[in-house]
Amino acid sequence: MVDDCCGCHTAPSGTQNNGTGNIPYVDQTDPPTYGATGTTGNTLAGGTFYFMRNGGVDAKGHNVACLMTQDGDLGLDPPGYDSTLGSSLGLPAGAWTDQLTCAGAFGCHGDHNATDPFGAVRGGHHGDDTPPLDGSSVPKSYRFLVGIKGLECNTASHKWEYQPTSAIHNQYKGKHRTTDDYEATDTINYLCAECHGFFHSATNAADLAEGGTAATAAFASPWARHPTDFDMTHASTGEYANYNGAGHNYNPIAPLASETVTSVISTITFGGTDAIVEGVKSAGVPEKNIIIWDRANRDLEKAGYRIQTNRNKLKIYGNDQVGYSRRLYEFGEAGSFLSNILVEQCTAIVNVPILKDHGIVGMTNALKNFFGAIHNPNKYHDFFGDPYIADVNMFSEIRKKTRLTVTDALTAQYEGGPPFMPQWAWNFNGIIVGMDRVAMDAYAWKLIDEKRKEKGLPTLKEAGREPIYIRTAADENHRLGTDDLSKIELIQV
């Protein structure tokens, strides 16, 4: 019987997880290694205690009892300690003499009123902290951090942050930087603040300035320049833009927060919409004349956006915000009411699809993405979407206003779509840009078939769901573009 947490959560050289995703090892004799986006090697997001134990300076205050000897600086306040934050630890100001434990009264995990670390995690330790994580008890708290909301990834091969990616990860609840409220007691920031309070001086506005936003002396967040309590899904234009190289705002070492925690893990956005917005602005279009939109507000929120309707700023909202046209648009076999965003509020469209498989029509990319602009997409999936997808793209508002397509192919999917299925996703790590929607789809079809062959799956045609609507879009009745790969100029940069 192991007598402390470290008995199970430490491992020999080179190991960071037991290989099944069930036991994260928080200490090794070798430093942890991380891939570019968390997919290389047996990574464990958030790091380990390796650097604490091997740092050579015994003054950090985080020496956990079962891993390291007692800190040399015990007996002092934790830096920034402020009892007004309502610490549930009951730490006496100026006289903290107990060494940190993994859990309990002087630890991070479990019940802070329990003196025994094992007793502190009783009822949750060997279970999955599955949704809903409302923080009401240890088993219903994110990573058994009592009171904290979050979401664990329970994909079998990636449990406990084993080999995380931008779409397979854990996420805690955080606050958007503009929400200056340290009383957000269900966020992981508050857990840190219980000991460290105002870690950064609230009187130094220069130190607190972040992401181009000037701070004031009244800025209340105790972690002004720390990613806790920072909603990473809104970070693509702030200090975390391209945090892990161009196009990557996710790094397994960085904490990951979302202001809205649901039962569905958010895919970290690649920041492409922000780059598009900046490009449109550089062409002379005022930001207040730009709209980021989708079928519904909830779809945008799930993708990490905040609904914005201020007429003098960049606007973000769905079709349900403004409704559909009175006019019925018709072509061929299709007849639909169009989003009023498209009809009444836009003079030009940049189409931003995600490259993925589709279980009915074969695949979805530039052409099918406009099903998000009509009121009745459910009517047009028969016969593999043919000719309906091509016909919808012939509606005058779509055909005349679409200027560019920018496909997010950083993480693409070759099977199981359209819902995200991590077991069939792959890191293509690319953005595909073009003005010919048909050519874009023909090339995307080629990419998906190539990946399917690589994985031992039949092509889309062999699987009985060939996306023939792409050919229809190129025929004499539509002439929306070319599907002939030999006539498509492909420039790779």
Secondary structure, 3 states (H helix, E strand, C coil): CCCCCHHHHECCCCCCECCCCCCECCECCCCCCCCCCCCCCCCECCCCCHHHHHCCCCCCCCCECCCCCCCCCCCCCCCCCCHHHCCCCCCCCCCCCCCECCECCCCCEECCCCCCHHHHCCCCCCCCCCCCCCCCCCCCCHHHECCCCEECCCCHHHHHHECCCCCCCCEEECCCCCCCCCCCCCCHHHHHHHHHCCCCCCCCHHHHCECCECCCCCCCCCCCCCCCCCCHHHCCCCCCCCCCCCCCCCCCCCCCEECCCCCCCCCCCCCHHHHHHHHHHHCCCCHHHCEEEECCHHHHHHCCCCCECCCCCCEEEEHHHHCECCCCEEECCEEECEEHHHHHHCCCEEECCEEEEECCCEEECCCHHHHHHECCHHHHCHHHHCCHHHHHCCCHHHHHHEEEEEEEEEEEECCCCCCCCHHHEEEEEEEEEECCHHHHHHHHHHHHHHHHHHCCCCCCCCCCCCCCHHHHHCCCCCCCCCCCHHHCCCCCC
